[in-house]
Amino acid sequence: MLTPYDWQENITHRAEFVEARIASGVPVAAVSRPEGIVAASFKRRTRKLYEIYDRLMYAAIGQQSDVESLRVAAIDFAHREGFNRSEEDVTVQRVVSALSQPIKSSFGNFQTAPWVGKALFMEVGDEPALDRYYCLEYDGDYCIDANWTWLAGTKDAGDRMKKVIEEQALEAKTLEDAVAALRAAVVEAMGEAGDQRSEDERCSGLVFEAALMSREPSHERRFRTLAGDGLA
């Protein structure tokens, strides 16, 4: 039988295990603009930025199988909600609330492996002030941001990325400038403090990826991929 001390010790060990696995994850940066939500990262082999439903975008860092299983679960839940209720009822809050409980249960169940990752769910609104960003943690907890956000494997990486976003991305005049600023933020977070390596050295073997969840559906879908230096 586990004592409260044993339980806390085991929880701490699980948290340390997950944090060590996701520490090297390639960060994600996102910002709200008049055009919609712009997100950027670098990918190794598979995509990093996904549409999961109309107005909803997803990105994550962590173990690839866990990242993918959560994406599929989010899509399944969103489409069930849209079918059983209405498309307007499919919100980022409903999706994250539904997914957080099983992740929390898995994290606290020492008979199963924890979910290894951190996820970012983004919902574009009718105006930038209505955009919402939900960061879902490996223990099922989540936090909510507005206007902009970041996702990183360590606090230090997040702090360095935050500075670039505040100084460059939020002040960008054009969509292309915003993409470039988000790229710079992610590159900054992919090294240690004071890292003198060039961007090519930091991003060796990686491909830049950016996407826009449009505020106005000018195409059949709101979600569009963007190239590193502008529209694809």
C-alpha positions in Angstrom: 0.0 0.0 0.0 1.3 3.4 -1.0 1.8 6.0 1.8 1.3 9.7 0.9 5.1 10.0 0.9 5.5 7.1 -1.6 2.8 8.6 -3.8 4.4 12.0 -3.9 7.8 10.5 -4.5 6.5 8.5 -7.4 4.7 11.5 -8.9 7.9 13.5 -8.7 9.8 10.7 -10.5 7.2 10.5 -13.2 7.4 14.3 -13.7 11.2 14.2 -13.9 11.0 11.4 -16.4 8.6 13.3 -18.7 10.4 16.6 -18.4 13.7 14.9 -19.3 12.1 13.4 -22.4 10.6 16.7 -23.7 13.4 19.0 -22.8 14.9 18.8 -26.3 11.6 19.3 -28.0 11.6 21.9 -30.8 9.6 24.9 -29.5 6.5 26.4 -31.0 5.6 30.1 -31.1 2.2 31.6 -32.0 0.8 35.1 -32.2 -2.6 36.7 -33.0 -2.8 39.0 -36.0 -5.6 40.6 -38.1 -5.3 37.8 -40.6 -5.7 35.1 -37.9 -3.4 33.0 -35.7 0.1 32.4 -37.0 2.2 29.6 -35.5 5.7 28.5 -36.3 8.2 25.8 -35.4 10.7 23.4 -37.0 10.0 19.8 -37.9 12.2 16.8 -38.2 10.3 14.2 -40.2 6.6 14.8 -39.6 4.5 17.9 -39.5 4.3 19.9 -36.3 1.3 22.2 -37.0 -2.2 20.7 -37.6 -5.8 21.7 -38.1 -8.1 19.7 -35.9 -11.4 21.4 -36.7 -12.7 24.6 -38.2 -11.0 27.4 -36.2 -8.9 25.0 -34.1 -5.1 24.4 -34.6 -2.8 22.0 -32.7 0.9 21.6 -32.1 2.9 19.6 -29.6 6.3 18.5 -28.4 7.2 15.2 -26.9 7.2 11.5 -27.8 5.9 11.3 -31.4 3.5 8.4 -30.7 1.9 10.3 -27.8 1.7 13.5 -29.8 0.0 11.8 -32.6 -2.4 9.8 -30.4 -3.5 13.1 -28.7 -4.0 14.8 -32.1 -6.3 11.9 -33.3 -8.2 12.0 -30.0 -8.7 15.7 -30.4 -10.0 15.3 -33.9 -12.3 12.5 -32.9 -13.8 14.4 -30.0 -14.2 17.6 -32.1 -16.1 15.8 -34.9 -18.3 14.0 -32.4 -19.2 17.2 -30.7 -19.9 18.9 -34.1 -22.1 16.0 -35.1 -24.0 15.5 -31.9 -24.3 19.2 -31.0 -23.3 21.8 -33.6 -20.1 23.3 -35.1 -20.5 26.3 -32.8 -20.2 24.0 -29.8 -16.8 22.8 -30.8 -14.6 25.1 -28.8 -11.0 24.9 -27.7 -12.2 24.8 -24.1 -14.4 21.8 -24.7 -11.7 19.9 -26.5 -9.0 20.5 -23.9 -11.3 19.8 -21.0 -12.2 16.5 -22.5 -8.6 15.5 -23.1 -7.1 16.7 -19.8 -8.9 14.2 -17.6 -7.6 11.0 -19.2 -4.1 12.5 -19.3 -4.4 13.4 -15.6 -5.6 9.9 -14.8 -2.8 8.3 -16.8 -0.2 10.5 -15.0 -1.4 9.5 -11.6 -1.8 5.8 -12.4 1.6 4.1 -11.7 0.5 0.9 -13.5 0.5 2.7 -16.9 3.0 4.8 -18.8 2.4 8.6 -18.5 1.6 10.7 -21.6 4.9 12.2 -22.7 4.4 15.6 -24.2 3.0 19.1 -24.0 0.3 20.3 -26.4 -0.8 23.7 -27.6 -4.4 24.1 -28.8 -5.3 27.4 -30.6 -8.7 28.8 -31.5 -9.1 31.8 -33.8 -11.9 34.2 -33.0 -13.7 36.9 -34.9 -11.1 39.3 -33.8 -7.6 39.0 -32.2 -8.8 39.8 -28.7 -11.1 36.7 -28.9 -8.3 34.2 -29.9 -7.5 31.6 -27.2 -4.5 29.5 -26.6 -4.6 26.5 -24.3 -1.3 24.8 -23.2 -2.0 21.2 -22.0 0.6 19.8 -19.7 1.7 16.2 -19.4 -0.1 15.9 -16.0 -3.4 17.0 -17.4 -3.3 20.6 -16.1 -3.6 23.4 -18.6 -3.2 27.2 -18.8 -4.9 29.8 -21.0 -3.3 32.6 -22.9 -4.5 35.4 -25.2 -2.9 37.4 -28.0 0.2 35.2 -28.2 1.9 32.2 -26.6 4.8 29.7 -26.7 5.4 26.0 -26.1 8.8 24.8 -25.1 10.5 21.9 -23.3 12.1 24.0 -20.6 11.3 27.3 -18.8 14.7 28.8 -19.9 13.9 28.1 -23.6 10.4 29.6 -23.1 11.8 32.8 -21.4 14.2 33.4 -24.3 11.5 32.8 -26.9 9.1 35.1 -25.0 11.5 38.0 -25.2 11.8 37.8 -29.0 8.0 37.4 -29.5 7.4 40.5 -27.4 10.0 42.6 -29.1 9.5 41.5 -32.7 6.4 39.4 -33.4 3.9 41.6 -31.6 5.3 44.6 -33.4 5.4 43.0 -36.9 3.6 45.1 -39.6 3.0 42.3 -42.1 2.2 38.6 -42.1 5.6 37.9 -43.6 7.4 39.9 -40.8 5.4 38.1 -38.2 6.5 34.7 -39.6 10.1 35.8 -39.7 9.8 37.0 -36.1 8.3 33.8 -34.9 11.1 31.9 -36.7 13.7 34.0 -34.9 12.0 33.3 -31.5 12.0 29.5 -32.1 15.7 29.6 -33.2 16.6 31.6 -30.1 15.0 29.0 -27.9 16.8 26.1 -29.6 20.1 26.9 -27.9 21.5 27.6 -24.5 21.7 31.1 -23.0 24.6 32.8 -24.8 24.8 30.2 -27.5 27.0 31.5 -30.3 26.0 28.9 -32.9 24.5 30.1 -36.2 20.9 29.4 -37.2 22.1 26.7 -39.6 24.0 25.0 -36.8 21.1 25.1 -34.4 18.6 23.9 -37.1 20.7 21.3 -38.8 18.4 18.5 -40.1 15.2 20.5 -39.4 12.7 22.1 -41.8 11.0 25.4 -40.9 7.2 25.2 -40.7 4.6 27.9 -40.2 0.8 27.9 -40.6 -2.1 30.4 -40.5 -5.5 29.7 -39.1 -7.3 32.4 -41.0 -9.9 34.7 -39.3 -11.8 34.9 -42.6 -12.4 31.6 -44.6 -11.3 33.0 -48.0 -10.7 29.4 -49.1 -12.5 26.1 -48.5 -10.5 25.8 -45.3 -9.3 28.4 -42.8 -6.0 26.5 -42.2 -3.1 27.3 -44.6 0.5 26.3 -44.5 3.1 29.1 -44.8 6.6 29.1 -46.1 9.4 30.4 -43.9 9.7 33.7 -45.8 6.0 34.3 -46.7 3.0 32.6 -48.2 3.5 29.1 -49.7 
